[in-house]
Amino acid sequence: MPKLHIKTLQALTDFDAGSIVRDDQGLWGKVTKTAKGVSVSFSYRFRVGAKTRDFGCGSWPSRSLADIREARDEAAKLVRAGRDPIDERAATRLAEQAKANVLTVRDLFNLWKDAELASRKDEGAEPLRAMEKDIFPVFGKLAAANITKGKYLEQLDSTKSRTRSLANKLAGYLSSMYEWGVKRELVPTNPLVGITRKDVGGADGEGERVLVDDELRALHHALESAGLQDATRTALRALLGTAARSNELLRARRTDISIEARTWFIPAANSKNGKPHLIHLNDWVLPHIERLLAIAGGSPWVMPDQADPAQHVHNKALVNAVADRQCGFYERKTAGRSLNYPHALEVGGERWTPHDLRRTAATLMGDLGVGPDVIDKCLNHTERNKVRRTYQRAVKVEEQAAAWRALGEKLAVLMP
């Protein structure tokens, strides 16, 4: 691969935000929009055994391309010597902090993020946002070893008053962070040991938002004028017509779909309960699935990432696209394509999410006379009652297919 030229970087504009530029020897960068123009965050991609990792080499233009390449070269030397540059960086930071004899909560998080979250698709962006909002303002500058269980629970209770699910996520992030630190003798104990969801936010709970017939009719038209990408608009309809979870669709591979058999197979690795699932594609949803495959082109994914078609789209892509167009119900800023459509997907008097389409589909099935046990099978739910789970093992394939057909017929009337 030819080397990246500095003039290529200088020619980047706001319209290139989100795109990927590549240099040779495993160096790549992601273009982002900043208040001062554009920035490119560079990483060196390497392998440790079967695992692929990305080592941050700095951002242009705050750091010169020559310095970024030098950081890449130094990291590559460590890899050739059988050493992990990410672990080496963490060890260096730890040594520096040990000299000062203090490791703050933010310090511990940064070490954990570099070592464990950097290889995630979002590079730890979601945990960082949550910590920045609810943990760092209170505990960020305090010694990690000195924060008690009671203090953390007090803060998590405050978060719970706004959103139970975020309180649960924060408890999970904190516990994982401390557990990592304890194993490396960075902190003596994990103050979150023994804390469960019952002690924090409780069960996240199922929402109750169901889109009624008039709202579905309104949504049918809203989707066409909301400035959505074709794949996003089509995917939302596909979720409604299959009652699938959004992550199941985002992680679906082309080989999971059989247009001839009119089925979509969800492997165990993609399902929430770890059990494989087979969805029958009704007449209404089949064209939307075919459209997604056409948009995906040669990618192995049903919904590939635009910047890197070898990867599936980000797990929050649908959630964010919908939320960005319901700004009347969210305290959030709009960006990019959604800037001109801040209220485009507001239907009814309350917000809705992609998961609510799944709940809506199930409700429509029930209204059409489909039995609860069949609906549960269509949703791939695990029966919580052990006795029922033991004695109700029938797959009910034909009943499920009939339920999806009935759903499709109803949607063809509401959203032709």
C-alpha positions as CSV (number, residue, x, y, z in Angstrom):
1,M,0.0,0.0,0.0
2,P,1.4,3.5,-0.9
3,K,2.3,5.8,1.9
4,L,-0.2,8.4,2.9
5,H,0.7,11.9,1.6
6,I,0.5,14.9,3.9
7,K,-1.4,16.7,1.1
8,T,-4.1,14.1,1.4
9,L,-4.6,15.0,5.0
10,Q,-4.6,18.7,4.3
11,A,-7.3,18.3,1.7
12,L,-9.7,16.7,4.1
13,T,-12.9,18.6,4.9
14,D,-15.9,18.2,7.2
15,F,-17.6,16.0,4.6
16,D,-14.9,13.4,5.2
17,A,-15.8,13.0,8.9
18,G,-16.2,9.3,9.7
19,S,-14.0,8.1,6.8
20,I,-10.8,6.0,7.1
21,V,-7.4,6.9,5.7
22,R,-4.6,4.3,5.5
23,D,-0.8,4.5,5.5
24,D,1.4,1.5,5.0
25,Q,2.6,-1.0,7.7
26,G,-0.7,-1.2,9.5
27,L,-1.2,2.5,10.2
28,W,-4.8,3.8,9.8
29,G,-6.7,6.9,10.9
30,K,-10.3,7.9,11.4
31,V,-11.4,11.4,10.3
32,T,-13.4,13.4,12.8
33,K,-14.9,16.9,12.8
34,T,-13.7,19.3,15.4
35,A,-14.3,22.9,16.3
36,K,-11.0,23.8,14.5
37,G,-11.6,21.8,11.4
38,V,-10.8,18.1,11.0
39,S,-8.6,15.8,13.0
40,V,-7.4,12.3,12.1
41,S,-6.8,9.8,15.0
42,F,-4.2,7.3,14.0
43,S,-3.8,3.8,15.2
44,Y,-1.4,0.9,14.5
45,R,-3.1,-2.4,13.9
46,F,-1.3,-5.5,15.0
47,R,-2.1,-9.1,16.2
48,V,-1.4,-10.8,19.4
49,G,-2.1,-14.5,18.8
50,A,-5.6,-14.6,17.3
51,K,-6.6,-11.2,18.6
52,T,-6.4,-7.9,16.6
53,R,-5.6,-4.8,18.6
54,D,-5.1,-1.1,17.8
55,F,-2.4,1.0,19.4
56,G,-3.1,4.8,19.4
57,C,-0.3,6.7,17.7
58,G,-1.7,10.2,18.1
59,S,-3.8,12.7,16.1
60,W,-3.0,14.8,13.2
61,P,-2.6,17.9,13.0
62,S,-1.8,18.2,16.7
63,R,1.0,15.7,16.0
64,S,2.9,15.6,12.8
65,L,2.6,12.6,10.4
66,A,6.3,11.9,10.9
67,D,5.9,11.7,14.7
68,I,2.8,9.4,14.2
69,R,4.8,7.1,12.0
70,E,7.6,7.1,14.5
71,A,5.2,6.0,17.2
72,R,3.9,3.2,14.8
73,D,7.5,2.1,14.1
74,E,8.3,1.9,17.9
75,A,5.1,-0.1,18.5
76,A,6.0,-2.4,15.6
77,K,9.4,-3.1,17.1
78,L,7.7,-4.3,20.3
79,V,5.4,-6.5,18.4
80,R,8.3,-8.1,16.5
81,A,9.9,-8.7,19.9
82,G,6.8,-10.6,21.0
83,R,5.6,-7.7,23.3
84,D,2.3,-5.9,23.3
85,P,2.7,-2.1,22.9
86,I,-0.6,-1.5,24.6
87,D,0.4,-3.4,27.7
88,E,3.8,-1.7,27.6
89,R,2.2,1.7,27.5
90,A,-0.1,0.8,30.4
91,A,3.0,-0.4,32.4
92,T,4.8,2.8,31.7
93,R,1.8,4.9,32.9
94,L,1.5,2.7,36.0
95,A,5.2,3.2,36.8
96,E,4.8,7.0,36.5
97,Q,1.7,7.0,38.7
98,A,3.4,4.7,41.3
99,K,6.1,7.4,41.6
100,A,3.5,9.9,42.7
101,N,1.9,7.1,44.9
102,V,-1.6,7.9,43.8
103,L,-3.9,6.3,41.3
104,T,-7.1,8.2,40.7
105,V,-10.4,6.7,39.5
106,R,-9.8,8.4,36.1
107,D,-6.3,7.0,36.0
108,L,-7.5,3.5,36.7
109,F,-10.2,3.9,34.0
110,N,-7.7,5.1,31.5
111,L,-5.4,2.1,32.2
112,W,-8.3,-0.3,31.9
113,K,-9.6,1.4,28.8
114,D,-6.2,1.2,27.0
115,A,-5.7,-2.5,28.0
116,E,-9.2,-3.9,27.6
117,L,-11.5,-1.6,25.7
118,A,-9.2,-0.2,22.9
119,S,-9.8,-3.3,20.7
120,R,-13.6,-2.8,20.9
121,K,-15.3,-1.3,17.8
122,D,-16.2,1.9,19.7
123,E,-12.7,1.8,21.4
124,G,-14.4,2.2,24.8
125,A,-16.4,5.4,23.8
126,E,-19.6,4.3,25.4
127,P,-18.1,3.5,28.9
128,L,-16.1,6.7,28.7
129,R,-19.3,8.8,28.0
130,A,-21.1,7.2,30.9
131,M,-18.1,7.7,33.3
132,E,-17.6,11.3,32.1
133,K,-21.2,12.1,32.9
134,D,-21.8,10.4,36.3
135,I,-18.6,9.2,37.8
136,F,-15.6,11.4,37.0
137,P,-17.2,14.7,38.1
138,V,-17.6,13.3,41.6
139,F,-14.7,10.7,41.9
140,G,-12.4,11.3,39.0
141,K,-9.6,13.0,40.9
142,L,-9.9,10.9,44.0
143,A,-7.7,7.9,44.8
144,A,-9.4,4.8,43.4
145,A,-8.4,2.8,46.5
146,N,-10.2,5.2,48.8
147,I,-13.8,5.1,47.3
148,T,-16.1,3.0,49.4
149,K,-19.0,0.8,48.3
150,G,-21.4,3.2,50.1
151,K,-20.1,6.2,48.2
152,Y,-20.5,4.5,44.8
153,L,-24.0,3.3,45.7
154,E,-24.9,6.8,46.7
155,Q,-23.9,8.1,43.3
156,L,-25.5,5.2,41.5
157,D,-28.7,5.9,43.3
158,S,-28.6,9.4,41.9
159,T,-28.1,8.0,38.4
160,K,-31.0,5.5,39.0
161,S,-33.3,8.4,39.6
162,R,-32.8,9.4,35.9
163,T,-32.4,6.0,34.3
164,R,-32.1,2.5,35.8
165,S,-30.4,1.0,32.8
166,L,-27.5,3.5,32.9
167,A,-27.0,2.9,36.7
168,N,-26.7,-0.8,35.9
169,K,-24.2,-0.2,33.1
170,L,-22.1,2.0,35.4
171,A,-22.0,-0.6,38.1
172,G,-20.9,-3.1,35.6
173,Y,-18.2,-0.8,34.2
174,L,-16.9,0.1,37.7
175,S,-16.8,-3.6,38.8
176,S,-15.0,-4.7,35.7
177,M,-12.5,-1.8,36.0
178,Y,-11.7,-2.6,39.6
179,E,-11.5,-6.3,39.0
180,W,-8.9,-5.7,36.3
181,G,-7.1,-3.4,38.7
182,V,-7.1,-5.9,41.6
183,K,-5.6,-8.6,39.4
184,R,-2.7,-6.3,38.5
185,E,-2.3,-5.1,42.1
186,L,-3.2,-1.5,41.2
187,V,-5.9,-1.3,43.9
188,P,-6.3,-3.6,46.9
189,T,-9.9,-4.4,46.6
190,N,-13.0,-4.1,44.4
191,P,-15.6,-2.1,46.3
192,L,-18.3,-3.3,43.9
193,V,-17.9,-6.9,44.9
194,G,-21.3,-8.4,45.9
195,I,-23.2,-5.5,44.2
196,T,-26.0,-6.8,41.8
197,R,-28.6,-5.1,39.7
198,K,-31.1,-5.5,42.6
199,D,-28.8,-3.2,44.6
200,V,-28.5,-0.6,41.9
201,G,-31.1,0.0,39.2
202,G,-33.0,-3.3,39.6
203,A,-34.0,-5.1,36.4
204,D,-33.8,-2.8,33.5
205,G,-37.3,-3.8,32.9
206,E,-39.3,-4.0,29.6
207,G,-40.5,-0.7,28.2
208,E,-44.2,-0.4,27.5
209,R,-44.1,1.7,24.3
210,V,-46.2,0.2,21.6
211,L,-47.0,2.1,18.4
212,V,-50.7,2.0,17.7
213,D,-52.2,1.8,14.2
214,D,-52.3,5.6,13.6
215,E,-48.7,5.9,14.8
216,L,-47.6,3.2,12.4
217,R,-49.4,5.0,9.6
218,A,-47.6,8.2,10.5
219,L,-44.3,6.4,10.9
220,H,-44.7,5.0,7.4
221,H,-44.6,8.5,5.9
222,A,-42.1,9.9,8.4
223,L,-39.5,7.3,7.5
224,E,-39.5,8.6,3.9
225,S,-38.9,12.3,4.9
226,A,-36.5,11.9,7.9
227,G,-33.2,12.2,6.0
228,L,-32.3,8.6,6.9
229,Q,-29.9,6.5,4.9
230,D,-31.7,4.0,2.7
231,A,-30.3,1.1,4.7
232,T,-31.4,2.6,8.0
233,R,-34.9,3.3,6.8
234,T,-35.2,-0.2,5.4
235,A,-33.7,-1.9,8.5
236,L,-36.4,-0.2,10.7
237,R,-39.1,-1.7,8.6
238,A,-37.3,-5.1,8.6
239,L,-37.3,-5.0,12.4
240,L,-41.0,-4.3,12.5
241,G,-41.8,-7.1,10.1
242,T,-39.7,-9.8,11.8
243,A,-40.0,-8.8,15.5
244,A,-36.2,-9.2,15.7
245,R,-33.8,-7.3,18.0
246,S,-31.8,-4.6,16.3
247,N,-28.5,-6.2,17.3
248,E,-29.6,-9.4,15.6
249,L,-30.1,-7.6,12.4
250,L,-26.9,-5.5,12.6
251,R,-24.9,-8.6,13.2
252,A,-26.6,-10.7,10.5
253,R,-24.5,-12.1,7.7
254,R,-25.7,-12.5,4.1
255,T,-25.4,-16.3,4.5
256,D,-28.0,-16.2,7.3
257,I,-30.6,-15.1,4.8
258,S,-32.3,-17.5,2.4
259,I,-34.6,-15.6,-0.1
260,E,-35.6,-18.9,-1.7
261,A,-36.7,-20.5,1.6
262,R,-37.9,-17.1,2.9
263,T,-36.0,-17.5,6.2
264,W,-33.6,-15.6,8.3
265,F,-31.5,-17.8,10.6
266,I,-30.1,-16.1,13.8
267,P,-27.2,-18.1,15.2
268,A,-26.8,-18.7,18.9
269,A,-23.9,-16.2,19.0
270,N,-26.2,-13.4,17.9
271,S,-29.3,-14.1,20.0
272,K,-29.8,-12.6,23.5
273,N,-30.5,-16.0,25.1
274,G,-27.8,-17.9,23.3
275,K,-30.2,-20.0,21.4
276,P,-30.5,-20.2,17.6
277,H,-33.7,-18.8,16.0
278,L,-35.4,-19.1,12.7
279,I,-37.6,-16.3,11.4
280,H,-40.0,-16.8,8.5
281,L,-40.1,-13.8,6.1
282,N,-43.6,-12.7,5.3
283,D,-44.7,-11.1,2.0
284,W,-44.4,-7.6,3.6
285,V,-40.9,-7.8,5.0
286,L,-39.3,-9.9,2.3
287,P,-38.8,-7.0,-0.1
288,H,-37.2,-5.0,2.7
289,I,-34.7,-7.8,3.4
290,E,-33.9,-8.1,-0.3
291,R,-33.4,-4.3,-0.4
292,L,-30.9,-4.5,2.5
293,L,-28.9,-7.2,0.7
294,A,-28.8,-5.1,-2.5
295,I,-27.6,-2.1,-0.6
296,A,-24.9,-4.2,1.2
297,G,-23.4,-5.1,-2.2
298,G,-20.5,-7.5,-1.9
299,S,-20.1,-7.3,1.9
300,P,-20.6,-10.5,3.9
301,W,-22.8,-8.4,6.3
302,V,-26.5,-7.6,5.8
303,M,-25.7,-4.1,7.2
304,P,-22.0,-3.3,6.6
305,D,-20.1,-0.3,7.9
306,Q,-19.8,2.3,5.2
307,A,-16.2,3.1,6.1
308,D,-15.2,-0.6,6.3
309,P,-17.6,-3.0,4.6
310,A,-15.7,-5.9,6.0
311,Q,-17.2,-5.0,9.4
312,H,-20.9,-4.7,10.3
313,V,-22.4,-1.3,11.2
314,H,-22.0,0.0,14.7
315,N,-24.3,-1.5,17.3
316,K,-25.9,1.9,18.1
317,A,-26.4,2.9,14.5
318,L,-30.2,2.4,14.5
319,V,-30.7,3.6,18.1
320,N,-28.8,6.8,17.4
321,A,-30.5,7.5,14.1
322,V,-33.9,7.3,15.7
323,A,-33.0,9.3,18.8
324,D,-31.4,12.1,16.8
325,R,-34.7,12.6,15.0
326,Q,-36.8,12.8,18.2
327,C,-35.0,15.7,19.9
328,G,-38.3,16.9,21.5
329,F,-38.0,13.9,23.8
330,Y,-34.2,13.9,24.4
331,E,-31.6,16.3,25.7
332,R,-29.2,15.8,22.9
333,K,-27.5,17.8,20.1
334,T,-28.1,16.8,16.5
335,A,-25.2,16.2,14.1
336,G,-24.6,15.4,10.5
337,R,-27.5,14.3,8.4
338,S,-29.9,14.5,11.4
339,L,-29.3,18.3,11.9
340,N,-32.1,19.3,9.6
341,Y,-34.6,16.6,10.9
342,P,-34.6,17.0,14.7
343,H,-38.3,16.0,15.1
344,A,-38.8,14.0,11.9
345,L,-39.5,10.7,13.7
346,E,-41.7,12.0,16.5
347,V,-45.0,10.1,16.3
348,G,-47.5,10.2,19.1
349,G,-46.9,11.8,22.4
350,E,-43.8,9.9,23.6
351,R,-40.5,8.7,22.2
352,W,-39.9,5.3,20.7
353,T,-36.9,3.2,20.0
354,P,-36.0,0.4,17.5
355,H,-36.7,-2.1,20.3
356,D,-40.3,-0.8,20.5
357,L,-40.9,-2.0,17.0
358,R,-40.3,-5.5,18.3
359,R,-42.8,-5.0,21.1
360,T,-45.2,-3.5,18.6
361,A,-44.9,-6.5,16.3
362,A,-45.6,-8.8,19.2
363,T,-48.7,-6.8,20.2
364,L,-50.0,-6.8,16.7
365,M,-49.7,-10.6,16.6
366,G,-51.7,-10.8,19.9
367,D,-54.4,-8.5,18.5
368,L,-54.6,-10.9,15.5
369,G,-55.3,-13.8,17.8
370,V,-51.9,-15.4,18.0
371,G,-51.4,-17.3,21.3
372,P,-48.9,-16.0,23.8
373,D,-46.8,-19.2,23.6
374,V,-46.5,-18.8,19.9
375,I,-45.6,-15.1,20.2
376,D,-42.9,-16.1,22.7
377,K,-41.5,-18.6,20.2
378,C,-41.5,-15.9,17.5
379,L,-39.6,-13.6,19.8
380,N,-37.2,-16.4,20.8
381,H,-38.0,-15.8,24.5
382,T,-36.8,-18.2,27.1
383,E,-39.7,-19.3,29.4
384,R,-38.8,-18.1,32.9
385,N,-41.1,-20.7,34.6
386,K,-39.0,-23.9,35.0
387,V,-42.1,-26.2,34.9
388,R,-43.4,-24.6,31.7
389,R,-40.0,-24.6,30.2
390,T,-39.7,-28.3,30.8
391,Y,-43.1,-29.3,29.4
392,Q,-43.6,-26.7,26.6
393,R,-40.8,-27.8,24.3
394,A,-42.8,-27.8,21.1
395,V,-41.1,-25.6,18.5
396,K,-44.4,-24.7,16.8
397,V,-42.8,-24.0,13.5
398,E,-46.1,-23.9,11.5
399,E,-47.8,-21.7,14.1
400,Q,-44.8,-19.3,14.1
401,A,-44.9,-19.1,10.3
402,A,-48.6,-18.4,10.4
403,A,-48.1,-15.7,13.0
404,W,-45.5,-13.9,10.8
405,R,-47.8,-14.1,7.8
406,A,-50.6,-12.5,9.8
407,L,-48.3,-9.8,11.0
408,G,-47.2,-9.1,7.4
409,E,-50.8,-8.9,6.2
410,K,-51.6,-6.4,9.0
411,L,-48.5,-4.3,8.1
412,A,-49.4,-4.3,4.4
413,V,-52.6,-2.5,5.4
414,L,-51.0,0.0,7.8
415,M,-47.8,0.6,5.9
416,P,-48.4,-0.3,2.3
